[in-house]
Amino acid sequence: MRRRYIVSGRVQGVGFRQFTAEAGRGLALSGWVRNLANGDVEAEAEGPEAKILEFEKALRQGPSLGRVDSVKVDELPAVGSLPSPFQITR
């Protein structure tokens, strides 16, 4: 399963990318996370459905200094081309 996420709220300058990368690595997912110019954070993750759902739950909570207002989720075809281990990109 592969999904793209756009996370809105107080998600930049609060360790959200590091939090996301650690969650992805901890679940052995492939993927990446980056800041967007509009203040949102974008991530893609690929792996088993149960682990993707656990990852999504973590994104909806976020780090303690952050605040997640919304998470937009898009299903993508799983093709096995995402970076592994999960990484922070620019």
Secondary structure, 3 states (H helix, E strand, C coil): CEEEEEEEEECCCCCHHHHHHHHHHHCCCEEEEEECCCCCEEEEEECCHHHHHHHHHHHHHCCCCCEEEEEEEEEECCCCCCCCCCEECC
